[in-house]
Amino acid sequence: MSFLEITGLSKGYGEGAARTDVLADINLSVAEGEFIAIVGFSGSGKTTLISAIAGLTKPDSGSIKVRDKDISGPGPERGIVFQSYSLMPWLSVYGNVSLAVDAVHKGKSATERGAIAHKYIDMVGLSHALDRRPAELSGGMRQRVAVARALAIQPEIILLDEPLSALDALTRAKLQDEFAEISSRERKTIILITNDVDEAILLADRIIPLTPGPKATLGPSFKVDLPRPRDRAAMNSDPEFIRIRGEVTACLMELGASRAASTQAEPVLPNVTPITAKAPKNELPLAYQKAAHSPIEERYVEFYEVRKTYPTPKGPLTVVDGFNLKMKKGEFVTLIGHSGCGKSTVLSMAAGLNKLSSGGIVLDGREIAGAGPDRAVVFQSPSLMPWLTARENVALGVDRVYPKASPAERRDIVEYYLHRVGLGDTMHRRAAELSNGMKQRVGIARAFALSPKLLLLDEPFGMLDSLTRWELQDVLMDVWARTKVTAVCVTHDVDEAILLADRVVMMSNGPNATIGNIMEVNLPRPRSRKMLLSHPDYYAYREELLDFLEAYEGGANPPPALLEDIKRKRAERLAAGPRLRIQAAE
C-alpha cells in the first residue's frame, strides 16, 4: 500500500464553451519518506495539482488518499509552502510560526508549543531574527519563515509549490541546500513542484514531468539514483548525473514541442541600410589610441578602465572598478556573478544610460557618450506599449532607424523578425494580451530589427520560468546566428551563460567589482540546449562556473591560486575528453 495514492484525478474550470480542462487522469503512488519532484511548464496545472493534494481544491473526479484514507479538505498532516510567503505582516518571525503551532498543537502546553516553534525557527537559521517582522526580512528569509511554519505543524507530507522561483540564484542555492538537509533530518514525504531540472535532481528521489496543458497528465518517472548529500558542482563529473539531466531535459523539450514557434512562411528580409551604418566616426579617445594596434575588426568594442562611483552619505561608493575588456566584431560575451557585482551597471554604461565615472567605452571606432540607435537593449521586462500590437511595438523603432526605406521594406523588416521569434500568427495582438514569454519575444524581435552594432541583454529571461527560458534561448540563438551581431548578455544562469557565449566574463564581488576570470567557450556553433547536453565538454565548463560562483559566495574574496586551480581542473577535464565521452556513452 502506498503512503500517498492519487487515482484518476481530473480538474477543470468554467462551464460549457468557456471550460478549461486543466488536469486529466493523474495517477501517482508515493512511498513514505520519498521525495518527489514534479516538473512542468507554466500553466500546465502544477499548482492545481498541489492544491488538490493539500485539500484546497476539490477535483472533479478521481481520488487522493493518505494512508488509504480519502482527503476531503485541508489537514494538519499536510504542510504547504507556496511561492509567495503569505506571512502576517504585523507578526514577528516567532509570531508567524507560533500562530500555526498554536492552531495545530492545541493539546500541548504553552512551553511545549514554544519549544516546537523555536526548534524549527532554529532549523532554518532564523534564531537571530525572532522578533523581526516580514518587512524587515529579505525574500530568502521570508521564505525560510514559511518553511519553518510548515515544518512546525509536524506534518506527514510537505508540499512545496515552487517555493524558490522568486528568489535570486544565490539565495535559491542556499535554500536548496537547506531543503536537502531538512529532508535528510526530518525524513518527511515531500512533493516539490518546480520548473528547474537541476533543483529537482539535487533534491528528489524521483522526477516526474507534467505534460503541457490543457488536460495535463503525468509523464514518465525518472529515478534519481545519486548518493546524498549531493554537491551541485561535483555532480557535473558524475556520468549518472549527466545521464539523468539529459534524459529529463530531452523529455521536457519533447513535451514542449507543441509550443514551438510558428512555421508559417516568413517575408524575405529586404536589403536596406540602417541609419547607424552611415553614422560618422568621431576621433578615438586618447587612451584608446595608445592601446589600439589591431584592426577595428579585432577591437570592435573596448571597455577601458571603466569605473562607476556613486556618492553616498558615508562617502563615494565604487561599484565597478577598472573593468577592461576587448571584443571582436560578432562576438557574444556573457557576464555572470553574484548580485551586486556590477553586471547591470556595466551594461547600462555600454547602453549610454548610465554615465561613466572614468574610463571609456569604444564601439566601432566611436566613444560612447550617450544612448543611441547603434545599441539595442533587451531588459528583463520588455517595456512594451500595452495599447499597441506586437507589430506596432517593433515598428516604432524600425521607422526611425530605416528612414530611407519604403513603407513596404520597413513592414517586411518588422514581420521578418516577428516570424523569426515565433510570433508570425500573433503579431496583431495587443501587448497587453500577450504572455510574459511572448512579450519578451517581441522585445527580442524589436532589438534585432534595429540592426544594432551592439546588442545588450540584461537578464532577458530572468522573469520567466526555466522551461520557457529554454525556448527563448534557442530563439535568441537562432536569430543571432543569422545576424552575428556583437552582443553582451548579463545573466545569473550558468547554463544560459555557456549556451550563448564565445566567452564568459566572471565578475568578482562588489563593491569595487572587476573581472575575476574569463572563460573561453570552445563549443561548436550553431548551438542548442539539446546539442550541449550531448557534448561531454559542456559539463567541464559548467563545473568551472559553479566552482567560481561558490568561491565568491557570501562576499568572499578568493585568492588567485584558488581561481587558477578552478581553471586548471577544467583544462584537465577537457584534455581527458575522449575518456569522458566513452563514460557518458556507457
Sequence and secondary structure as in RCSB ss.txt:
>XXXX:A:sequence
MSFLEITGLSKGYGEGAARTDVLADINLSVAEGEFIAIVGFSGSGKTTLISAIAGLTKPDSGSIKVRDKDISGPG
PERGIVFQSYSLMPWLSVYGNVSLAVDAVHKGKSATERGAIAHKYIDMVGLSHALDRRPAELSGGMRQRVAVARA
LAIQPEIILLDEPLSALDALTRAKLQDEFAEISSRERKTIILITNDVDEAILLADRIIPLTPGPKATLGPSFKVD
LPRPRDRAAMNSDPEFIRIRGEVTACLMELGASRAASTQAEPVLPNVTPITAKAPKNELPLAYQKAAHSPIEERY
VEFYEVRKTYPTPKGPLTVVDGFNLKMKKGEFVTLIGHSGCGKSTVLSMAAGLNKLSSGGIVLDGREIAGAGPDR
AVVFQSPSLMPWLTARENVALGVDRVYPKASPAERRDIVEYYLHRVGLGDTMHRRAAELSNGMKQRVGIARAFAL
SPKLLLLDEPFGMLDSLTRWELQDVLMDVWARTKVTAVCVTHDVDEAILLADRVVMMSNGPNATIGNIMEVNLPR
PRSRKMLLSHPDYYAYREELLDFLEAYEGGANPPPALLEDIKRKRAERLAAGPRLRIQAAE
>XXXX:A:secstr
  SEEEEEEEEEESSGGG EEEEEEEEEEE TT EEEEEE TTSSHHHHHHHHHTSS  SEEEEEETTEE  S  
TTEEEE SS    TTS HHHHHHHHHHHH TTS HHHHHHHHHHHHHHTT GGGTT  GGGS HHHHHHHHHHHH
HHT  SEEEEESTTTTS HHHHHHHHHHHHHHHHHH  EEEEEES HHHHHHH SEEEEE  SSSB B   EE  
  SS  TTGGGG HHHHHHHHHHHHHHHHHGGGG    S          GGGG       HHHHHH  S TTTTS
EEEEEEEEEE  TTS EEEEEEEEEEE TT EEEEE STTSSHHHHHHHHTTSS  SEEEEEETTEE  S  TTE
EEE SS    TTSBHHHHHHHHHHHH TTS HHHHHHHHHHHHHHTT TTTTTSBGGGS HHHHHHHHHHHHHHT
  SEEEEESTTTTS HHHHHHHHHHHHHHHHHH  EEEEE S HHHHHHH SEEEEE  SSSB EEEEEE    S
S  HHHHHT THHHHHHHHHHHHHHHTGGG    HHHHHHHHHHHHHHHHTHHHHHHHHH 
